[in-house]
């Protein structure tokens, strides 16, 4: 409402919605159904780079700034 429906605000909302939906679907498949494809199990066992958890600290403030301005 504050950003008057700008393209950046809608993009940020879409990214967060897709992020949360993906996490919910993965948790359901791994913990509730306990069915994993071979590709998904390889991805979950792959090591994560050191910078990946901190990437959101850089990307989301920039997107929030763009959506408000």
N, C-alpha and C positions, 0 to 999 in steps of 0.2 A: 504494500500500500504506500509505503514511504517513497519508493522508487518510481512510482507511476508506471508500473509494468514495463520497465525497460528491457531490452534484449539481454543485457548482462544479468539482470535479476532473474529472468526466466531461465537463462542458461544455468545459473547457479542452482536454482530450484530443481531443474531437470537432473543435473549432476548428482545432487544429494539424494533425490528420489531413486535414481538408478543405483546409487551406491548402497543405500539401505535395502532396496529390494534384492540386490545381488547377495548381500550378506545374509538376509533372511532365507533365501532359497538355498544357499550353501549350507547354512546351519541345519535346515530341515533335511537336506539330503544326507549330510554326514552323521548327524546325531539321532534323527528320528527314523528315517527310512533305512539308514545304514547300507545304502547302495551307492557305490562309487564306480565310475567308469575308469578305465585304465589311464586315460589322459588326465582326469581330475585328480586321481591319486598321485600321479607324477608331479602335477603342479603344486599340490599341497605339501609334498615332500621336498620341493626345491628350496634351496636357501634364499633368503631375502637379502637384498643389498642393504648396506648400512644407511644410505640416504633415503630409502623408500618410506620409512615411518615418519620422517620429518618433512617430506614433500608437501603434505597438507598444510604445514605451518607457513609455507611460502605461497602456495597456490590459493588457498581460501581467503586470506586477507586481501589479496590483490583482486580476486573476483568480487568480494564484498564491497571493496572500494569502488570498483567499476560499476557495480549495480546501483550504488547509492548516488554516485556523482552523475 
